[in-house]
Amino acid sequence: MSLQKNVLGTVLRTCSRQPMTGFFRNGCCETDSEDLGEHTVCVRVTEDFLEFSKKAGNDLSTPVPEYGFAGLKPGDQWCVCAGRWKEAYDAGKAAKIVLESCHESLLDYLPLEKLKEFGV
């Protein structure tokens, strides 16, 4: 895969390797045509965001050992779907994001000025 860019126009940086995240489970919020959910937003999860995501049908806090998933806790960083993060944003529940680790396609959802308001 070629080097992908972040929302700042520089090389996309690692989001998290502990826990290992990303659609490709390589620690980065990289994407391609196989990633239908657009797992492009590197968030630092909060209790509010985890609860919002769970109520929206994506439980990120409950461990799923058969998939090697320990469950997320507040403070963990994780690549989430751009659409779900935008839903949380619209509901006032968006988690902070790591701009250097968010894929440039997130700019299709919000302008950089708005994204910067959520940067860690």
Helices and strands as residue ranges (DSSP letters): E 39-44, H 47-55, G 65-67, E 77-81, H 82-90, E 96-97, G 99-101, G 104-108, H 112-116
